[in-house]
Amino acid sequence: MRGSRLVLVALILLSVIGLELAAAAPATAFPGDARDEDCNERIEAILATTAEGETPQLPKDCLPHTGMTALELRAAEAEMKAEPYPDVIQVPYNQEVVWTRAYRRMVGDITMYNAPHGEPIGFMDAGYNFVTIINEQDGFTQINWGVWVPSEQITYADVSHFSGVELQSHPKRPFAWMLAEAYPSRYPGGPQDKSQERIERYTLMNIYGVEYVDGWEWYLVGPNQWVQQIRVAKVHPIARPEEIGEHERWFAIDLYEQTLVAYEGDRMVFATLISSGLPQWSTHEGLFRIYDRYEATRMSGAVGQPDFYYIEEVPYVMYFDDEIGLHGTYWHDRFGYRQSHGCVNLSIMDAWWIYDWTKEEPHQNAWVYVYSSGTYRRDLPAWARR
């Protein structure tokens, strides 16, 4: 009897020590579990055979095996309650900054006139043509001094209200923006749970844990809320390149995640989404310096080609790699996805912020470090291709 008691006491002590050691470990990323790997297939089969109106009986063994220990899950839950949102300050949308000009798009082949109903003075092929307007009269719109076009060929530009965030300190955990809106899943690799609130595009979220299912990362972003990595753009803090001084200002552009982070030395100051060059006009990786800057300038290219573009008054331009620059964008709202002919597109608010942050000496020639934190996969669904 005495021996049994000693064994029991020893087991209890070992259990307590194990719990203390586990409790001391932080809730970090975890490697996943082989039992998760066939959950998608099993759940899809069950959903396909469940009659309409009936509640599907999902496999219970898929639910608890998220790859996180019970202690890690409790730690993550405590973090979610204590800090449900990233510790950042949203750059407020300022209409006076964004709408310094009346941005418009020209549609179709354009004949230009010297006055309303006046004489033709020029022609422009249909393309990606954007202008700023000055006046409207008698069914014509003035796009430059002495240049008028039919108002029926002028439409509004897709000016984004999106803006990035200022960081007061180094982030305690990763954070990300939602790119492709969706309902969160209750477990990694699971179907969207429509009983939960849908996470809208541009929603900013903390990432409290990571699971790997079928070769994809799944992020824990809230209680019982998991989203697949291809739906978000994650901010990756990186080390300062050795060429950059400890007090210098620089921008880190992640082509894989489509994010920009502004640093002062080793300190993260600002983060946002971008749109870099499409595959056929990829933005070059490397370390550069801003060599020229304009509050507004004209851009055009690909004359005579289907992708011809002519864009007036591009705001807050900073050139760093030949004709490639950082600049504001009023002609699309696709930040987080590759979109350009090589330049780094930002919302007008974000372009204004980084332009203003580097407008004084000695920061006017700030560094620009372009890199990729991952490799694009070819097996992405069409909606997820960046």
N, C-alpha and C positions, 0 to 999 in steps of 0.2 A: 504493500500500500504506500509506504514511504517513497519507494522508487518511482511509482506512478505520479505522485505529487511533484517530485523533483523534475520529472520529464515535462509535466504540465506547466510548471513555473518557467522552465527553460523555453518552452514553446511560446509562452506569453511574452517573455522578454525579447525573444527574437522577433516576434511580430511587432512589438512596440518600436524596437530599433529600426526595423525595416520601414515602418510608417514614418518615423522621424527623418530617415534618410530620404525617403521619397518626397516628403513634404518640403525638404530643403531644396530639392531640384526645381528649377523654374519650369513653367509651362512653355516648352519650346516646340519647334517643329518635330514631327514624328514620322517614322518611316512607313507607316501603313501596315496592312495585314492582308495576307493572301486570301482570307475569307471574304474580303470586300470585292475581289476581282470579278466574280461572276454575278454580283448583285444586280447590275444593270440588266443583264440578259434574263435573269430569273424574274425580275419585277416587270419587265416588258412583256414577258410571256403571260404572267398573271393578269396584267392589265388588258392584254389582248383577248383573253378568254373570259373576262368578267362581264356579265350582262349589264346593259345600260341601266342605271338607277341602283345597282347593287354596290355595296362597299367592298373593294378588293381586299383580300386577306394577304397582306404583304408578308414576306418571310421574316420572321422575328429575329433570326440570327443576323440579318443584315443591319438591324438598327443599332445594337450596342457596340459593334466592333468598328468604331471610328478610327481606331489606331491610337487614341489617347487613353492613358490610364485614368482611373476614376479621380485620382488626385489632380492630374493635369486638367481634367474637365472642370473640377471644382475651382481650381486656380483661375482658369479662363473665365468661368462664370463670375467669379469675384471681380476680375478685371473688367468685365463687361458692365457690371453694376457700378463700379467705381469710376470708370472712364469709358462711357458708351460712344464717345466721339473722339476723333483725333484732336490733340492739343495744338490747334492751329487757329489762325484768324483769317477768315474769308476776306479776300480783297473785295470791297463793296463795288457793285456796279454803279458807274458814274456816267449818266447820260451825257453830261457836258464833255467828257473825255471821248466817249464813243462816237457821238454824233457831231463832231466838229465839221463834218461835211455831209451832204445829202447823197448817200451811196445808192447807185442804181445799176441794173444790168440792161444791156442792149440786146435785143432778140432779133435773129435773122440777118439777112444782108442789109446793110445800112447805107442809105444815101444821105449825105450831109448837105445842108443848105446854108446860105449866107444870112437868111432871115426866115421867119415863118412864111411859107408859100413862096420863098425866094428862089434864087438860082442855085442849081447843084454846084457844089465846090469840092466834093470828094466822095469816096466810096470805101466801105469796109466790109470784107467778107464776114459771113456768119462765123461765130466762134465764141470763145470764153471772153466776152467783151464787157468790161465794167467801167463806169464813169461816175463822176460826181456832177450833179446838175446845178445850174445857176438860176434858171428862170423857166416859166411855162407860159405860153401865149398862143391862142388860136389853134390849139391842137398840136403844137410843136413844143419841144423841150430844148432849152439851151444847155449844151454840154461843155462849151468853151466860148470865149469871147468871139463872136461872129460865126459860131457854128451851132446849127439847129438840126434836130432830127425829129421825125414824126413821134408824137407822144405814145401812139399805140405800140411802138416798138421799144418802149421803156417800161421796165418792171422793177419791183423792189429787190434789193439784194438780201441775202440770207445772213444778216448781221447777228452774230452770237452774243448772248448775254453771259456766257461762261467766263469765269475768272478763277485764278489760282488762289493759293493760300500762303500767308506768311507764317514762318515757324519761329517761335520764341525760344526754343531749345531743341537739342537733338531728339528726334522722336524715340519714344520708349519702345515702340513696336512698329512694324511696317503698316503703311496705310495705302489705300488705293481708291481710284474712281471707278464707278460702274460705267461701262461703255454700252453694253447691250442689255437693256432692261429685261428683268426676269423676276419670277417669284423664286425665293430661295428654296433650296432643298433641305429636308430635315436631317439628312445625313450625306456624307460624301458619295458622289456617284448616283444619288437618288433622283427621282423625278421632281419637277417643280411642285412645290406645295402651295396650291392656290388658296388655301385657308389663311396664309400669311399675306402680309402687305407686300405688294410688288416693289422691287427696288428699281427706281427710275434712273435713267441715264444721267450721268454727272453726279450721282450721289457719292459723297465721300465717306469712306468706311475704314475703321481699324481692322487689321487682320490679327486674330488672336491665336490661330493655329493653322496648320497645313496638313493635308492628307493626300496621298497619291493613290489614284484609282485609274486603272487602265492607261497608265502612262501620263495622266494629267494631274496637275495640282488642283486641289479643291481648298478653298479658304473658308475658315470659320470667321464670320463677320458679325455674328450676333447669336443670342440663345437659339439653338436648333436652326441656325441659318448658315447654309453652306452655298458658295457660288463657285463655279468652275473658272479657272484662271483665264480662259479665253474671253470671258465677259468683262474683265477688269483691266485697268492699267495700274500697275503697282510701282510705288516709288522705292528705288534702291539707293540707299546712301552709299557713296563710293569714296575711296581714298583720293586725296589730292595728288595729281601728277607732280613729280619732283621738280619739273620746270616752273611750276607756279609758286610764287612766294607765299609765306604764311599769312600775310595781311592783304594779299591781292584778291580782287573779285573775279569770279569765273562762273561759267555755266557748264553744267554737265547735261548732255543731251543723250538720252537712251533711245536708240532707234528701235529696239525690240519692244519696249513698253510704251514708246511714244510719250515720254515725259521729259520735262526740263526741270532741273534743280539749280537754283542760284546759291553760290557759296561765297563766303568771305573767309579766305583761308580754309580752315577745316570746319567752319560753322555753316550749317544749312540755314538759309535765310528765307527761301521762297521755293515753291514747287507748283508745277502746273502741267497741263496736257499740251501736246503739240501735234502737228501733222507734218511729217518730213516727206522726202521724195518718194514717189512711186518706184517700183522695181526697175522700170526702164530709165528712170532719172534719179537713181538713188543718191541720197546725201552721203558725202564722203566721210569716212571715219578718220579721226586724227585730232591733233591739237593745233588750234588756230588762234589768231588774235583779231579782234575787230579792227578794221583799218579805215572804214568810212561809215558815215551815218547821216541819215536824213529824216526829218520829221515827216516828210511825205515825198514820194517820188513816183515816177511812171515805170511800169514794167511791161514788156511785150516779148513775144518769141514765137517760134515755129511758124513763121510766115509761109503761107501757101500749103500748110499741112492741116489735117483734120483737127489737130489739137491746138490750132492757132489761138493765142490769147493776147489781149490788149487790156491792161488794167491801169486806170488813172489813180493818182493820189493814194498809193499804197502807204499806210501809216507806219511810222516808227520803225524805220529800216536800219539795220546794222549789218554791213557786209563783213564776212570773215573768211570766205574761201572763194576767191575770184568773184564771180557774179552770184554766189550763194550767200544768202543773208537770213538773219532773224527778222521777222516783220509781222505787223498786224494784218489780219485777214478779215475782209467783210463779205467775201463771196462764198463762203461755206461755213457750216457748223458741224464739221466732222472731226473735231479734235479727238485724238486718241487713235486715229487711223491715218495711214500714209495717204497723201492727197496731192502733193505738189510736184513741180518740175525740178525739185532739188532743194529749194529753200525750206527753211523751218518756219511753218505757219503757226501763229499764235492768235488768240482772240485779241481784239483791239485793246481791251483792258490790260491783258497780260503784256502785250508788246509795249504799251505805255509804261507799265511798271518797271520792266527791265531796262527800257530806254532811259527813264528818269533816274533809276538807281545807278546808272553808269554815265550820266551826262557830265559829271564834274571830273576834272583832273584829280588824281592820276588814273581814274577808272575808265576813261573813254575808250581805251584800247584793251578792254577786258578780254580774258582768255575764253575760248570756246572749246570744250572737249567733247568730241562726238564719238560715241562707242555703242556697242550692243551687248546687253546683258544676257541675251539668248539667241537662239536660231529659229527663224520662222519655219513652221512645219507645213508640209504640203497637203496634209490630210484634214485641213480645217474645213468646216462647213462654210458656205459662201458668205453668210452673215458675219462670220468671225474673222474673215481675212483682212489683215491690216496692211 
